[in-house]
Amino acid sequence: MTDFLTDKTVKTRKPHRCWGCGRTFPAGTELTLIEAVDFGDWYSSYWCPVCERVMFINGENEGFSFGELRNNDLWEKTRADMEGDAV
């Protein structure tokens, strides 16, 4: 059972990798910080706006492996719509 402790947008103070797509974002980027306890283990992760949108479209927000969201056509289409064609 997962208990979510924090789910908020933060402006990062150092570079972080998005859990959903694995891309690295520089300090000063707004990312969503998730902190949770899962069966007694605490963890945190950062999520970029593209991955947040893909999770919203899919209607799911749990159970993704690191970088997994980047491996589907929906992620690339959403990224292109939100960020333009440059990767």
N, C-alpha and C positions, 0 to 999 in steps of 0.2 A: 504494500500500500504506500502510495506516494503522498506526502504532505507538502504542499507548496508554501514556502515561507515568504519569498519575494518574487514579484513579477512586475518589474518597472523598467522604464526607459531611463538610461543613464548616459552621461557624456563621459567616455572613458578617459582615464589619466595615463594609460599606457596602451600599447598595441594588444589586441585580443583577436582570437580566431572565433569565427561563428561556428557553433556546434552543427548547425544544419547543413552548411555548404563547405565548411573548412577554410574559407577565405580568411586572410589576415587583414584586419582593419587598423589604421593608425590611431594613435592617441588623439583624442578630441572628437571621435566618431560617436554618434548616438546609436547605441545598441540596446536591446532588451536583456536585462539581467534576470536570470531565473535561479533561485536558490531553493533547494528542496531536500527533504529527508525521505529516503526510500528504504524501507525495512531497516531503519536505524542508521543508515549511511548518509551523511550529508554530502551534497554536491552542488556546484554552481556551474552555470554555462551562460554564454552570451549568444544572442541571436540577431542577425542582421534584418533589416526591414523586408528584404526579399523573402527570406525564409519564414518570417512571421506571416507574411501574406500567403505563402504557399500552404502553411499549416492551417490558416483560416479557411482557405478554399477547400482543403481536404477535410476540414472538420475534425482534425486530430492534432494533439499537441504532446503526445507521449510516445515513447518507444522507437525513436529514431537513433540510429548509430551515427557516430561522428562523420560528417560530410555526406551522408546518404541522400539528403534532399537534392543535392546538385546532380544526381544521376537520373533525372527524369525530365521529360520534355516540358512539363508544367513549370519547373523551376527556371529553365532557360527562357521560356516565353515570358514569365513574370519578371525575370531580371531585365530582359530587353525592354519591356513595357515601362519598368520603373527607373532604369538606369541608362537606357539607350543601348546602342549596339556594341559599344566598347566593353570588353570583359575586364 
